Amino acid sequence: MAYAVVAHYRCAPADEPAVRAALLKMREQTRAEPANEAYDVHAVVDDPGGFLLYERYTDQAGFEAHKAAEHFQELIVKTAWPLLTDRSVTFAESL
């Protein structure tokens, strides 16, 4: 059963380049993870500093392994999250 994650990130427009760079590096690293099936990064149209992430893993355990990865801690927890002004995440399982 596939496990999907949809995340909405928002940062100040001045922080957009740093968040964008971290997310693009994260995309590269995540796509190499064994349980990852998709990791797409989108800039929200007409919303400077807005990002939408769509991630899909083989299962929830694959997502948990992703969160435990060193690159997640470095690029997301330590780099992107401190720059965000808002963050929401939705988790879903395939039917």
Secondary structure by P-SEA (a helix, b strand, c coil): cbbbbbbbbbccccaaaaaaaaaaaaaaaaaacccccbbbbbcccccccbbbbbbbcccaaaaaaaaacccccccccccccccccbbbbbbbbcc
